[in-house]
Amino acid sequence: MSPHIAARVVVVGAGLAGLSAASTLVKAGFQHIQVLEAMGRPGGRIYTTRPFGQNVIELGANWIHGQEANPLFLLAQERGLLLEERGSASIMCLPGSVTPRDYFFRESGRQLTVDEVEQVCSFFSGLTSRAFGSELEPRHSSQSLGGYLDEEFAQSPLAASEDGQRVFEWCKRSECTDEASSSLYEVSASQLGHYVALEGGFFNSLGPGGYQALADTLLDNLQPGAVLCDRPVHSIHWGLQEEKNHTHPVRVLCKGGQCFTADHVIVTVPLGFLKENAAAMFEPALPKSKADAIERLGFGTVDKIYLRFEDRFWPHDCAGIQLVWDAGPEDEEVYQHSRSEGGAWRDMWYKKICGFDTVARHPTVLCGWITGREAQHMESLEEKMVGEVCVRLLRSFTGWSVPEPAQVLMSKWGSELFVRGSYTYPPPGVDAVREHTALAAPLPLPCEAGHSQAKPLQVLFAGEATHVSFYTTTHGAYMTGIREAQRLIDLYTEKEPDSYN
């Protein structure tokens, strides 16, 4: 039987990090757990919808990254939440995953051969693998990922052909989706080696319940009323002195005026939200090491554009229609020019779209991917206009007869007040391990706690941005919630604390 633990814990955010923290604490016997979610639904950056009928469309998290030693994959497997089908029905729109069933078109309308595309994509994959495998030569240590890739590609025979150069730009544009960046010229090449990819490949499609079914397994562990939605937190006051009528060191104030007192608060809000709000959110203010980490780590936007048609117009062996521009935004010259020309890039925002991929269980739906500042600009446009632009692109690149879409749906993570983007990346010149670690450090810091009788672990931090090697991922978020819950479990059960990294 779990011991009865009377400590009051408030969890800010009901994404995977917050829900895994709350669920873990409840299972350990904590009796007073309150989760506060700013949005009108639990799930955070998981956003499973059904806009086109009974089958799910994921506006947020889309797949499980890796299977071996992945606790989310194991949880989904245990609960029977994985899609049992195989083959084309299980393909989800997965940027950067190129197969012979992808149709690549030049801007002129010419379709590229599978061989020439695969040669460049394979070469590109080898270069990124070296970066993620910490196998870069010292001269690349301070370079951006884009700069490193350009330098290496220039030495390849593939760079001699214009088609090769243009496909390479597409590869970089696609990689922006994985990195959640406006450009690979804004991502560190050397720091990517700290990211750990789990073995087993991506599991591309959950079953009929979608990603929300995973979040629901955690919600099921909590008592009714444990999660309160539409409760944006305005401020967190910590380090409060014990008084006659006040024995808790933390007070959490919501924008509606509601107040929650606690012994501990676990903050699981996205890094994008912290960038906008952390300076005013904490009293006393966050220590410099933590404020610096929030400022230095990158947090970018990745959006999806779903187009539903009445009938399928693309060939049955086509898994995606990829757009290869003559002068794409990830060409170094185009990128540098766009940095100096002010806002003219907005007129070409659609050039950041990689292509349009088929969607599992939706035979007449395509999904386009767009990242960075172009994605944020797209969010300001009407869905009808975005749909018109996408259809124009499909017609001009393929030459096919493309009908008007019956429905257009797009995500807007950059505009979402309580998220402000999608996930974390390391910019050039940033020591990512130091910053992820600083962001994860509980308050008061050990050096501060040692000089007073302050209660330990008053403010804890979880979320994908606080994981050194699994940032950007859902399993990273999930694991950090458990990590912070374990700190509190150890505190109250007088165990020797485990390593928290």
N, C-alpha and C positions, 0 to 999 in steps of 0.2 A: 504494500500500500504506500502511496506517496505521502510524505509528511505534510501536514497543514502548514502552509507558509502564508503569513498574514500581510506580508509586505505589499504595498500598493504600487502597481506598475502601470504607467500610461504608455501606450505605443502610438506614435504619431505616424500614420500612413498604413493603409490596408492593402498594400501590394504584397508580393511574395515574401519580401523581407519582413514586413510587419506581421503578416499572418503566420509565418513560420516561427517567429519569435514568440508570439502570443500562444500558439498551439503548443510549442515546446514547454513554455512556462506552466500552462494549465496541466499538461501531462505530468509535470514534476511536482504538482501539488500547490502551486500558487493560486490563492483564492480570489484575489482582487486584481483583475486584468481588464483594462479599458482601452480599446483601440479607437482612435479618432481619425476619420477619413474625410479629407476636404471635399472630394468629389461625391457625386450622388450615388456611387456604386463602389463596392469593394473590387479589388483586382489591380488597381494601379495601372501600370503599362501593359497589363493583360486587358484586352478589350474584345471579347468575343461577341459578335453580332449575327443577326439572321435577316439581313435586309432583302435578300433575293429568294426567300422561301425558307424551307426547314433546315437546309444545310448551312453550316457556319461560315462566316467570313471573319477573319482576324484583322482587326484594325491596329492591333498592337502586336505583342509577342506572337511569333509564328511557328517556331520549331524548337526542338530540344537539341542543344549543341553537344553531340557526343553521347555515347551510351555507357561506356565502361567507367565504373565508379561515379556515375552521375546520379545523385540522389533523386533528382526529379524524374529521370527516366525510370529508375527503379520503382519510385512511388507510382508513376503512371502504369507501369507494367503490373505491379501488385494489385492495383485497383481496376485493371482491365480497361484502361482509358486509351490505349494505343490502337491505331487503325490496323485492322487485321489484313486488309487488302494489300496486294503488291502490284507492281507494274504501274501503268500510266495513271491509274486512279489514285495512287498514293503520292503523286508528284505535287508538291506545293510550289508556289512561286518562290524560287530560291535564287537571289541575285548572285552572279558570279559562278554558278554551277552550270557549266556549259556541257551540252551533250550534242551528238550528231543530229539530234532532233530540233536544235535551235537553228532558226533561219536568220542569217546575218545579211543585212542589206546596207549598201553604201547609199549616201545621200542622192546619188544619181539614179537610184532604183535598181542598180545591178546587185544580184545576189552573189555573195562570196562562196567559194567552195569550202566544204567541210575541212579539207586538209589544211588549207592556208590559215583558217581560223584556229584549228586545233594546235598547229605548230606554235603560233604566237601565244595562245592561252596557256599552253603547256610550259613555254619558256617563262611567261609571267608568273605562273604558279611556282616554278622553281625558284625564282627570285624572291617572292614573298615568303616561301618556306625557309629560305636562308635567314631572312629577317626574323621570323617567328622562332627559328631555331637558334638564335643568337650566334649565327655563323658569319656575321658581317666582318669584313676587313676593317682595321682601325680607321682608315680614311673615311669610312661611312658613319663613324660614331656620332658626329654632330649634324649629319644631314637629315633633311626631311625624307620621308618615304618616297615622295615623288621624285626628288633629286637623285636619290640612290637608284631608283628604277630606271630613270632616264639615262643615267651614266652607264649602267650595265647594258641596257638595251642597245645603246648606240654602238657598242662593240660587237653586236650580233649581226650575222648576215641577214637576219630577218628585217633589220632596220633599213636595208637597201631598197625594199619595195614600198611603194606608197600605201598599198593595202596593208602591209605589215605595220607601218606606222599608225595607220588609222585604227586598226584592230587593237593595237597596244594602248591607244588613248581610251578605247572602249573598256579595256581591262582595268585601267586606272579609275575610270568613272564608276565602274561596277564595284571596285574595291572601296570606293568612298562610302558605299552603302554598308559594307561590313564595319568600316571605321567610324561611321556616323559623323563624317567630316565634310566641310565645304569643299575641301581639296586635300589630296595627299601631300601637297606642299605645305600643309599645316599639321602634319602628323609626323612624329619622330620615328625614324627608321630603327634606331638602336633599341628604343624602349619597348618595342613590340615583343622582344625576346622574353619579357616577363610574363606575357600572356601564355596560358597553358591550354592547349586544345585537347580535350578528352578523346580517347580512342573510340572507334565504333561508328564514326560518321554521324551526320545529322539525322535525327528522326524527323522526317519532314511533315508528318501529319498525325495529329491526335485524332481520336475517334469522334463520334457524333456530338459529344459535349464540348469539343474544342478545348482551348487552353483554360477557359473558365472552370472546366470540370476539375482541373488540378487545384485551382484556388479554392474551389468548393470543398475539396477533401480536408483542407486546413480549416475552413470556416466551420465545418461539421464538428470539429473538436472544441469549439467555443460555446459558451453559454448564450442563450438568447439575450440580446441587448449588449453583448460584449463589444460589438462593432457598431459605432455610431457614424453614419454618413452625413454629408453636408455639415461637417464640423471643422472648417479650416482653423488651424491654430495661428493665433496672432502673436503670442509671445510665450517664452519659457523662462521662468525665473527660477534660478537654482542657487544653491549655497545659502538658503534661508536659515536663519538661526532659530533654534527651537524656542518657542514661547509657551506661555501657559495654555493658550487655546490652539496652538499650532505646533504639531510635532513632526511634520513632514518637510523635508528640505527643498522640495520642488513644487512649483505651482505652474500649471499649464492653462493659459487663457485662450479661449476661442473667440473668433471675431463676433459671434453673436452675444458675447458677454458671459457665456458659461465658463466656470472655473473648475479645474480638477486638481486636487492636491495628490502628491505621490512621493514615494521614497525613491523611485527611479523612473526615468522617462527614456524610452528607446526611440530615437529619431530615425525614421527610415525614408524621409522625403527624398526625391531625386536631386542630384547635384545641380541641375538647371534651376530648380526652385531655390536651393541654397544660395546660388550665385546672386539671385535677385533679392533675397530676403534675409539671409543669415545675419547681416550686419545689424539689422534692427530687431531680430527675432529673439536674441538671447540676452539675458540680464543676470549676472554680468556678461560682458561681451566674450565671444570666443577667444581663446588664446591665439597669439599671432601665428603659431605653427599651423593651426587648423584653418584660420582665415586665409592664410597663404595657399594652403592646399586647395581650398575651394576656388580661389582665383586662378591658380596655375593649371589645374587639370582641365582638359577640354570636355565639352558636352555639346554634342551636335544633334541635328534633327534628321530623321529618316521618315519619309512619308510614302504611303501607298495610294495609288489611284486605281480604283476598280471600275471597269467598264463592263456592263452587262448588255449583251445583244440579244435580240429575239432569236436569231439563228447564228450558228457558227459559220464564219466565212473563211477561216484558215484551214489548211490541209490537216488531215487527221494524224499525220506523222509529225506535225509541228508542235513543239513544246514551248516555243517562245519566238517572238519577232524582235530581233536586236537591232538597234539603230546605230550605225557607224557614220559619224559626221566627218565632213572634210576638214573642219576646224573646230574640234570639240573643246569643251571648257577645261579638260585636263591636259591639253597641249600646253607646254610650259609658256610659250609665247602668248597664247590666248589668255592663260591665267594671269601672267604678269601684266598684260595690257588691261585686263579687267580690274586689276587692283589699282591702277592709276587713272582710269577713265571715269571714276565716280560710279553713278548708278546705271550706266548704259547696259550692264549685264542683265538687268531686269527684263529688257526687251527680248532677250534670248533665254529666258529662264528654262524653257522646255528642252534646251539642249542638254540639260543635266539628266533627263530621263534616259535610263539605260536601254529600256525596251519594254515589251509587254509579254508577260509570261502566263501560261495557262494555270488554272486554279483547280485544285482537287475537288471533286464532287460538284463542280460547276462547269458543265461542258460548253456554256456560251459566255463565260466570263474571262476577261484578261485583267492582269494586274501590272501596272507600271510602277517603277521605283524611282524616287527622286530624293536627293539629299541636300543638306547644307542651306546656304542662304537662298538658293533657288527654291528649295522646298518651302522655306518660310515665306517667300514671296508668293508662291503658288497658293498658300493658305489664305491669302488676302483676296483671291479671285473667286468668282462665282463658280460653282460646280459645273454649270452649263457651259461656261466659257472654257474651263479646263477640258471638258469632254470634247468640245469642238476642236480645240488645239490637238488633242490626242488623235482624233479621227483624221485630221488633216495630215498629221505625221504618218499615220499608218497608210493612208492612201498614197502619199507622195513617195514614200520609201519602197512600198511593195508593188504599187501599180494595180493592186487588187481592188475589187469593188467592195468597199467597206461601208456598211450602213451606219446610220446614226445610232448611237447607243440608246437602249431603252432606259437605263439608269446609270448614273455616275455617282460614285461615292469615294471620298478621299479622307485620309486621316489628317489631323491637324495638331501634331504633338508640339510643334514650336509655339502655337498660340494657346495651348492649354495652360491656364494660369498656374496650376499646381504641379506642373511637370516641366514645361519650357524646354522641350527637346526629347531625345530618345535614349541615348546612352553615352558613356564616357570614352574618351580617347586621350593618348598622351601627346601633347604638342612637342615640337622640337625644343631642346634645351631644358626640358623638365625631367627631374629625377622622379619617375613615376612611382617607384617602390616607396620612396620617402613620403611622397604626397598621399598615396593611398593609405599608407600606415598612419600618417598624421590625421587623416580624415576619420579613420576608424578608432582613434584613441578615445577612451571614455574620459569624462570630466567628473571630479577634478583630476587634473594630471597628477601622476605620482609625486612630482616635485612640489606641487601645491598642497596636496593632501598631507604630506609629511610634516607641514608646518602648522597644522591645525587639527582640530578634532572633527573635521568635516566628514560626513558620511561618504563612504566610497561609492563609486559607480552611480552618481546622481544622473548624469546624462550620458547615454550610450548611443552609438551611431552604427547603423546597418544600411544595406543597399548595395547594388552592384558596384558603385563608385568606391566602396570601402574595401573591396577585395583586390589584393595585389595581383593575382594570377587569373581570376575568373571575372574581372570587370566586363561589362557589356552584356553578360548572360543572365538568364533567369535562374540557372542553378547557382550562379555567384550570389545573386540577391537572396535566394532561399538559404544558402549556407551561412551568410552573414547574419541573418535573423537568428538562426540556431546558435551561432557563435556568441552573440550578445546575450541570448537567453542563458547560455551555459555559464557565462560570467556570473550572472545573478544566482543561478542554481549553486555554483561553487561557493559563492559568498555565504549563502544561507545553509548549506549543508557541510560547510567546513572541509571541503575537499581541497586537495592541492590543485590549483588552477592548471588546466591543460594549456598547451601552446595555442594561441588564438589566431595564428596566421595560416 
